[in-house]
Amino acid sequence: MFGLSELAIILIVVIAVLCAKKLPELARSAGKSARILKAEARAMKDEDDRAAPRVIQGETADPDAAKPQAPGQHQHRQ
């Protein structure tokens, strides 16, 4: 009889013949989806890179400098 690979090939040919009119549209939408997914993954990676603190040798970070101040208050430096 038929093996699994032969059945898979027959199934692919049948789908291609029956859905020939829709294949270009399906391929186009699959390509758009892949581009969107790739762009979103790149954006998430860039966002993670920016969120990480940058360490520069020889400098110290002032944790109070990052706190928002109320209007009218001034930060006093020593």
C-alpha positions in Angstrom: 0.0 0.0 0.0 1.0 3.6 0.6 3.5 4.8 3.2 3.3 8.0 5.2 5.5 10.0 2.8 3.4 9.0 -0.2 0.2 9.9 1.5 1.6 13.3 2.5 2.7 14.0 -1.1 -0.8 13.1 -2.4 -2.4 15.2 0.2 -0.2 18.2 -0.7 -1.0 17.8 -4.4 -4.8 17.5 -3.7 -4.7 20.6 -1.6 -2.8 22.5 -4.3 -5.2 21.5 -7.0 -8.4 22.3 -5.0 -7.1 25.5 -3.5 -5.1 26.9 -6.5 -7.0 30.2 -6.6 -6.5 30.9 -2.9 -2.8 29.9 -2.7 -1.4 33.3 -3.7 -3.6 35.1 -1.2 -2.7 32.6 1.5 1.0 33.0 0.8 0.7 36.8 0.8 -1.0 36.8 4.2 1.5 34.3 5.6 4.3 36.6 4.5 2.7 39.6 6.1 2.2 37.7 9.3 5.9 36.6 9.3 7.0 40.2 8.8 4.8 41.5 11.6 6.0 38.8 13.9 9.7 39.6 13.1 9.1 43.3 13.6 7.4 42.8 17.0 10.2 40.4 18.2 12.8 43.0 17.2 10.9 45.8 19.0 10.6 43.7 22.1 14.4 42.9 22.0 15.2 46.6 21.5 12.9 47.5 24.4 14.6 45.0 26.7 18.0 46.4 25.7 17.0 50.0 26.5 15.4 49.0 29.8 18.7 47.6 31.1 20.8 50.1 33.1 23.9 51.3 31.4 27.0 51.0 33.6 29.9 53.4 33.0 33.2 52.7 34.7 34.1 55.3 37.3 30.6 56.9 37.7 28.1 56.3 40.4 24.3 56.5 40.0 22.3 58.8 42.2 19.0 57.0 43.0 17.4 60.3 44.1 18.0 61.9 40.7 15.6 59.4 39.1 12.7 60.3 41.4 10.1 62.8 40.0 9.8 66.0 42.0 6.6 67.8 42.9 6.2 71.2 41.2 7.9 74.0 43.1 10.5 71.7 44.8 14.2 72.0 44.0 16.7 69.3 44.4 19.6 70.2 46.7 23.0 69.0 45.8 25.8 68.7 48.2 
